[in-house]
Amino acid sequence: MIGARGPGVFDLAEGDTVFGMNDRFRDGAQAEYCVARAAEVARKPVTVDHVQAAVTPISALTAWQGLIDRAQVAAGQRVLVHGASGGVGIFAVQLAQQRGAHVIGTCSAADADFVRQLGAGQVIDYGTQRFEEVASQMDVVFDTVGGETLDRSWQVLRPGGRLVTIAASAEKSPDPRVRSAFFIVEASRTQLEDIARLIDRGSLRVVVGAVFPLAEAHRAYAHKPERGKTVLTIAS
């Protein structure tokens, strides 16, 4: 909720409920209040609560910018999503499926049905199958894992196919292909507004991995949810 606004902000008001992605390096995030630019937030989707809204911006924006802005996913294309049950993968599967792509997701056997429910037409259990033995001629690979998974992904692309990755190790890779494929998400009010509309229409499912109070932030960082992202809550 907006507690105060700066000069020149006219399209948002004090008391508005918003969600967004502020610059955590510049203005902080794990606090009762933080500073955010107006361009970094949008009105919260009305059909979800604050906890669900909190897990959405960074993950959904990452999936949006990787698949739509960079990879330009289109109907009829084949898309492979690595880490399909993770915080970003959950949104990547849904967004690619909604744009008419055939989605293949990699995940654990325990999450296979869940990933199918998100919209994946095919699921690969990374514990028992090597994805390159199943997937081929992919138009897009969306990588959230990195390491050897990223290295092995080039071989499943069709000629002219596109790979995007958010794996931090890729930023300083000696391979120019990998550095070019890497990107860091940026805040975008326009995209947040589009995402909010999809959520309110029931077209985009939000998944909360775990919830911790702010006082237990150290536990939240140590906890690795099987699905979705972790949320810190502040008592009102």
Beta strands, then each sheet from edge to edge (+ up, - down):
strand 1: 18-20
strand 2: 41-43
strand 3: 78-82
strand 4: 102-107
strand 5: 122-125
strand 6: 138-143
strand 7: 157-165
strand 8: 208-213
strand 9: 229-233
sheet 1: 1+ 2-
sheet 2: 5+ 4+ 3+ 6+ 7+
sheet 3: 8+ 9+
end
